[in-house]
Amino acid sequence: MSTEPTDHDLLRAHVDGDPDAFGILFHRHRDRLWAVALRTMGNREDAADGLQDGLVAAYRRAGTFRGDAAVTTWLHRVVVNACLDRIRAAKVRRTEVLPDDLEEYRDRGSLAAATPAAEDPADLSVREERRRLVLDALGELPAEQRAALVLVDMEGYPVAEAAAMLDCAVGTVKSRCSRGRARLAELLGPLLADGSSEADHVVPRNPVPPAPVESDDAPRGPPTPA
């Protein structure tokens, strides 16, 4: 009975010259890496570029992997760093830094399916406006705080694992998350005071493991290694 190769086996096989090993490894973790890139970058086009940068870096640097962390942790670290490098290089603030279908990633279902068919259009309009305000507020966070919140509050990683992915101390991740949440609370003060349930979207948590995040009608998805 054959045994499926581990992540370490695949990475080692890639370093040793196996032409298919890295592609198998990527597809094994494709959905989670894409979700992190998408939420960090804020739109599919930039997320695809950030993920591609990360994959190229991981492909080339595989031989430097020391084995002191899980391969998936190392892959996340490389992808997040690539995304942050792109954000810093752009030196611009985006109005909407997270995808419009934030609810889809929270509940792992389609937004259309989650919305009652008989919902009052006026109520829907109000809800969409409130969600836009939440997304605008998230766009005000520094890239490092955003990355910490994406990993901890949105992807549900333990703080220690997020720290390994971000290559920083646990206390640093806690501090970034704390400052990010405090800043969001300030920016969303009027919305929170209104008592809206949309405030729950500030730090949505996903179930682990997640389902695929890419919708069928996405104009661009995660890149596939050649």
SULCORDA-V716856 format. One record per helix or strand. SS is the DSSP state (@ for helix, = for strand). FROM is the first residue (numbers start at 1). LEN is the number of residues. If there is no record, write none. Layout:
BEGIN
<<SS FROM LEN> <SS FROM LEN>>
END
This chain:
BEGIN
<<@ 7 9> <@ 21 21> <@ 44 21> <@ 71 20> <@ 102 6> <@ 111 4> <@ 121 18> <@ 143 12> <@ 159 8> <@ 170 18> <@ 189 5> <@ 197 7>>
END
